[in-house]
Amino acid sequence: MQTGQTSDVARRLLRGLGHSAGPIENAWKRTAVMAVNGGVPLEEVARWVDMPVKALREMPTAGRQEDDS
């Protein structure tokens, strides 16, 4: 096992990134869906998030208004 200041910093950074990945992914997906629901063309949002239109269209809430209840 590596020890020392550099490895400790790298370990803490990677651990933090690992915990942050899920919320970040959820945030960009929700933002993409809100953009589509707000009238931005699906093709344009797909370019913004660098993913195929088909994949964005297949997201569970793509093209539907979110339920605020």
C-alpha positions as CSV (number, residue, x, y, z in Angstrom):
1,M,0.0,0.0,0.0
2,Q,1.3,3.4,-0.9
3,T,1.6,6.0,1.9
4,G,2.6,9.6,2.1
5,Q,1.2,13.0,1.4
6,T,0.6,12.5,-2.3
7,S,-1.1,9.1,-2.0
8,D,-3.2,10.4,1.0
9,V,-4.4,13.4,-1.1
10,A,-5.1,11.2,-4.1
11,R,-7.1,8.7,-2.0
12,R,-9.2,11.4,-0.4
13,L,-9.9,13.0,-3.7
14,L,-10.9,9.7,-5.4
15,R,-13.1,8.8,-2.4
16,G,-14.8,12.2,-2.7
17,L,-15.2,12.0,-6.4
18,G,-16.7,8.5,-6.0
19,H,-19.3,9.9,-3.5
20,S,-20.1,12.9,-5.8
21,A,-20.5,11.0,-9.0
22,G,-24.1,9.8,-8.4
23,P,-25.5,13.2,-7.4
24,I,-23.7,14.9,-10.3
25,E,-25.1,12.4,-12.8
26,N,-28.6,12.9,-11.4
27,A,-28.2,16.7,-11.7
28,W,-27.2,16.7,-15.4
29,K,-30.0,14.2,-16.2
30,R,-32.6,16.3,-14.5
31,T,-31.3,19.5,-16.1
32,A,-31.4,17.8,-19.6
33,V,-35.0,16.6,-19.0
34,M,-36.0,20.1,-17.8
35,A,-34.4,21.7,-20.9
36,V,-36.3,19.3,-23.2
37,N,-39.6,19.9,-21.3
38,G,-38.9,23.6,-21.5
39,G,-38.9,23.5,-25.3
40,V,-35.2,23.1,-26.2
41,P,-35.0,20.7,-29.1
42,L,-33.9,17.2,-28.1
43,E,-31.1,17.2,-30.7
44,E,-29.6,20.3,-29.2
45,V,-29.7,19.0,-25.6
46,A,-28.1,15.7,-26.8
47,R,-25.2,17.8,-28.3
48,W,-24.8,19.7,-25.0
49,V,-24.5,16.4,-23.0
50,D,-22.5,14.6,-25.8
51,M,-24.9,11.7,-26.0
52,P,-27.0,10.2,-28.8
53,V,-30.5,11.6,-29.3
54,K,-31.9,8.0,-28.9
55,A,-30.2,7.6,-25.5
56,L,-31.6,10.9,-24.3
57,R,-35.1,10.1,-25.6
58,E,-35.0,6.8,-23.7
59,M,-34.4,8.5,-20.4
60,P,-37.4,7.7,-18.1
61,T,-38.8,11.2,-18.0
62,A,-37.6,12.6,-21.3
63,G,-40.4,14.5,-23.1
64,R,-42.7,14.5,-20.1
65,Q,-43.3,17.2,-17.6
66,E,-42.0,16.4,-14.1
67,D,-44.6,15.8,-11.4
68,D,-44.2,18.5,-8.7
69,S,-46.3,16.6,-6.2
